[in-house]
Amino acid sequence: MTPVPLAARLSIPSGPLFFPVTAYGPDGAVDLDTYRTHVRRGVEAGAAAVFACCGTGEYHALTPEEYEACVRAAVEAADGRVPVVAGAGYGTALAVRYARLAEGAGADGLLAMPPYLVVAGQEGLLRHYREIAAATALPVIVYQRDNAVFTPDTVVELARTDGVIGLKDGLGDLDLMQRIVSAVRGAAPGDFLYFNGLPTAEQTQLAYRAIGVPLYSSAVFCFAPELALAFFRALESGDDRTVNRLLDGFYRPFVELRAQGRGYAVALVKAGVRLRGLDVGEVRPPLHEPSEDHVKQLAQVIERGYALLEKEPEDTK
C-alpha cells in the first residue's frame, strides 16, 4: 500500500484515473504478465491512480482467485508510484469477501459497486455500504448507478460514515448530483470526493466540473493515453480550444461508435488496446467482441485523434 492517504492523493490528481482492462491469453485464462505490462505502461504514461478489476476490467467475469491475483499484479506493477483501487461488489457478504481479498493483495482503496440485481431502499443501501466500509481498513468510494441510486440525505450519511471517502456517479443525473453536492457541503463538511463515472467521462466532464465534480475516470487512457492526457491537461489549464478540438474530433466520434453495440464501453476499449499493440485478448461472455467493421472504424477514430495532437491550435481556426 502507498503511505499517503488515498483521499489526499486523489483530491489533486496529476493525471487521468486509469481503469485497465483485464488481459486474457489465447486459452481464455487471465494473463498476468500482459496485465502487469498494461498497468505499468499506464502508470509510466502519467496515470494518477489505477482502478483495477472494476467495470472496464470485467470485474463481473473474474473468479475470486483471479480477482485477487489481478489486484496483486496491479499493485506490483504500480510499485507504490500511484495508488491502486480495487472494485468490490455483488451482495454484501461477497462484497466484504472481495474487499478483504483486495486488502490482502495490497490495494489502497475500494470502489464499491452496486449490489447484485436487487432494487433496495435507501436504508438497505446505506447498511450495505457501511458493512463494506467496516470490513477493512481500506477507504471506500461508492459507485452510484443502475440499482444503487441515492438521495442527497443518504449521501450525507455515507459521507459521515467512517471509511467512505467519495461518490462516483455513473447515473448522469446532473440535477441529482448538484443536490447531492450541495447537501453534503452543508451537512457533512470535509473533503468528500466526487467522480464522474459515466462511460467516456471526458464527454460530460465540462458539465460535471461546473457542479463541483472535478474527478473522472478515463477508459480512453487504456488505449490512447496521449489523447487522454492532452484532454486532462487542457481541462486543468482552462485551454477550451484544445478541449473542444478533442471533444469534436475524437471523443464525440468515439462515443457515437461506442453506442452502436451493447457492452462496447468495455469491448471497444479492449479492441483499442489491441489496436495499439498489446494483445490483451477478447472480452469474456456475456460481453461480445465488436464487429470487424466497428474495429476498423475505431482504428480510424484513433488515427484522427492522434492527428489532432500534431496540429497547432491556430490550424483549427
Secondary structure, DSSP 8 states (H G I E B T S, - for coil): --SS-HHHHHHS-SS-EE-----B-TTSSB-HHHHHHHHHHHHHHT-SEEEETSTTTTGGG--HHHHHHHHHHHHHHHTTSS-EEEEE-SSHHHHHHHHHHHHHTT-SEEEE---SS----HHHHHHHHHHHHHHSSS-EEEEEBTTB---HHHHHHHHTSTTEEEEEE-S--HHHHHHHHHHHHHHS-S--EEEE-STTGGGGHHHHHHTT--EEEESGGGT-HHHHHHHHHHHHHT-HHHHHHHIIIIIHHHHHHHTTSTTHHHHHHHHHHHHTT-------TTS----HHHHHHHHHHHHHHHHHHTS-GGGG-
